[in-house]
Amino acid sequence: MYVGTLSFDLLLGDVRSLKEKRSVVRPIVADLQRKYAVSAAEVDHMDLYRRAVIGLAMVSGDAGHLSDVLDRCERLVAGRPEVELLSVRRRFHGEDD
């Protein structure tokens, strides 16, 4: 069994309220969950309206498949024009851990 996690630190564009922030972050989280069957949520900077951290996790029996899905998730978030991807943190846990 392999477990992979990603943490995206995002700077949001022209956002002036927490309500506007939700309208940007929620569709990203929903797309990740729908397209790639990962667990995803906003996990940090909840009180800042121009910053967000989205975390996701996935479990797989195949390390190659897990790595491929994490790569696709990263490309999806990086390709969103309404956010600037400041950093990505990737963790991979295998059977040897």
C-alpha positions as CSV (number, residue, x, y, z in Angstrom):
1,M,0.0,0.0,0.0
2,Y,1.2,3.5,-0.9
3,V,0.0,6.8,0.4
4,G,0.7,10.1,-1.3
5,T,-0.1,13.6,-0.1
6,L,0.2,17.0,-1.7
7,S,0.0,20.4,-0.1
8,F,-0.5,23.5,-2.3
9,D,0.2,27.0,-1.0
10,L,-1.8,29.4,-3.1
11,L,-1.9,33.1,-3.5
12,L,-5.4,34.1,-4.7
13,G,-5.9,36.8,-7.3
14,D,-8.4,39.7,-7.1
15,V,-10.1,38.5,-3.9
16,R,-11.4,41.0,-1.4
17,S,-13.4,38.8,1.1
18,L,-13.7,35.4,2.6
19,K,-16.8,34.8,0.5
20,E,-14.9,35.5,-2.7
21,K,-12.1,33.2,-1.4
22,R,-14.6,30.4,-1.0
23,S,-15.9,30.9,-4.6
24,V,-12.3,30.3,-5.8
25,V,-11.1,27.5,-3.5
26,R,-14.3,25.3,-3.5
27,P,-14.3,24.7,-7.3
28,I,-10.6,23.7,-7.2
29,V,-11.2,21.2,-4.3
30,A,-14.3,19.9,-6.1
31,D,-12.4,19.4,-9.4
32,L,-9.6,17.4,-7.6
33,Q,-12.1,15.2,-5.9
34,R,-14.3,14.6,-9.0
35,K,-11.6,14.1,-11.6
36,Y,-9.0,12.1,-9.5
37,A,-10.9,10.5,-6.6
38,V,-8.6,12.0,-4.0
39,S,-9.5,13.4,-0.6
40,A,-9.0,17.2,-0.7
41,A,-9.8,20.1,1.5
42,E,-8.7,23.6,2.4
43,V,-6.4,23.0,5.4
44,D,-4.7,26.3,6.3
45,H,-4.9,30.1,6.1
46,M,-8.7,29.9,6.7
47,D,-8.8,33.5,8.0
48,L,-6.8,35.1,5.2
49,Y,-8.7,36.0,2.1
50,R,-5.8,36.1,-0.4
51,R,-4.0,32.9,0.8
52,A,-5.1,29.3,0.9
53,V,-3.5,25.9,1.5
54,I,-5.2,22.9,-0.1
55,G,-4.2,19.5,1.0
56,L,-5.0,16.2,-0.7
57,A,-4.3,12.5,-0.1
58,M,-4.6,9.3,-2.0
59,V,-4.0,5.6,-1.3
60,S,-3.1,3.1,-4.0
61,G,-1.7,-0.3,-4.3
62,D,0.5,0.8,-7.2
63,A,3.3,3.4,-6.7
64,G,3.4,4.3,-10.4
65,H,-0.3,5.0,-10.5
66,L,-0.2,7.1,-7.3
67,S,2.7,9.2,-8.7
68,D,0.9,9.7,-12.0
69,V,-2.3,10.9,-10.2
70,L,-0.4,13.3,-7.9
71,D,1.4,14.7,-11.0
72,R,-2.0,15.3,-12.7
73,C,-3.4,17.0,-9.6
74,E,-0.4,19.3,-9.4
75,R,-0.8,20.3,-13.1
76,L,-4.6,20.9,-12.5
77,V,-3.9,23.4,-9.7
78,A,-0.9,25.0,-11.4
79,G,-3.0,25.6,-14.5
80,R,-5.7,27.5,-12.7
81,P,-5.5,31.2,-13.9
82,E,-7.2,32.6,-10.8
83,V,-4.5,31.4,-8.4
84,E,-0.7,31.6,-8.2
85,L,0.9,28.4,-7.0
86,L,3.6,29.5,-4.4
87,S,4.8,26.0,-3.4
88,V,3.9,22.4,-3.5
89,R,4.9,19.9,-0.9
90,R,4.8,16.2,-1.8
91,R,5.0,13.3,0.5
92,F,5.1,9.6,-0.5
93,H,4.8,6.8,2.0
94,G,5.5,3.2,0.9
95,E,5.6,-0.2,2.4
96,D,9.1,0.4,3.7
97,D,8.1,3.3,5.9
